[in-house]
Amino acid sequence: MCCDFENLAFLFKALSHPVRVQLVAGLMQKEECHVNIMVEKLGLPQPVISQHLTVLKAARIIEGRRKGNLICYKLINDQVRSMLHALEEPRNNSSL
């Protein structure tokens, strides 16, 4: 079989919340980003953002690294990047 369905289901579960999709989509646009910017852009409290980042890290979709007092996050899962990119294309190329 070409796909590991359990792993794929785990990725979909991690992406099953709109905030997590927004976080990943934002990280697709930047090489890396720290929580303060995410809080500012999404208008959500820092603990809420951190909870969602924890889910994404556990699914190995993102990783964080310390930069001074901040933790910067980046998208590391190319499969997720491809899935979200594929979902964007029809919307961007729509000529209705």
N, C-alpha and C positions, 0 to 999 in steps of 0.2 A: 504494500500500500504506500502511496506517495506522501501521505500526511499522518502526523501523530494527532489523532482526533482529541485525545485528552488534553494535550498541550494547547491545541487550538481553542478548545472550550475554555480552558483556563485563561487564555489571552482575552477571549470575548467577555468572560466574566469580569476580568479586571477593567475592561473598557465599557462596562455596562452602566456607567453613571455619566451623565452629561458633563459634569465638572472634570472628570478624568479624561474624557475625550477632548475637552477644551485644553487641558494641560498638555496633553500629547500633541495636539494640533499646534499649540503655541511653541512647543519645543521643536517641532518640525521646521519652524520658521527661523529659529535661532540655534546657534551651536550649543549654547548653554544659557541657563537663566537661574537667578536665585529667588528664594521664596518671597522676598519683599516686593519684587517686581510682579510676581504672580498675584500676590494679595492686592496690589494696586490695580492691575489690569482686570482682574475678575471681580473685585469688590467684595471679597469674602474674607472672613476672619482667618488669621494665620493658622490657628489650630485645625480648622476645616481643611485648608489647603494641605497641611502636613499629613492629615489622616489619608487624604486621597493619594498623596505622594507615596505614602507607606504601602498602599495597595499596589501601586504601579511598580515600586521597587521590588516587592515580593514576587511579582510576576515577571521580573527581569525585563521590563519594558524601558525603564529609566535607571540611571545610576546617579548618585550624588557624590561630590567630593568637596572637602573643606577648602575654602579660600579665605584665609583670615578668620573673621567672625561669622562668615556666611557659608552656607552650603549651596553649591551650584549644581544644578541638575541638567542632564542631557539625555536625549533619546538614544538608546543603544540597540533597540530591537528592529532590525531591518524588515522583518516580516510584518510588524505592526505599521511601520512607515509605508510599506508597499500597500497594505490593506487600506489605510486611510487615504493614501494618494489615489488609489483606484476608485474609492468612493467619491472623491472630489471631482474627478475628471468628467463624469456625465453632467454634473451640475454646472461646471465651468464651460462645457462645450454645448450646452443646451441652446437650441435655436428656435424654441417654440414661440 
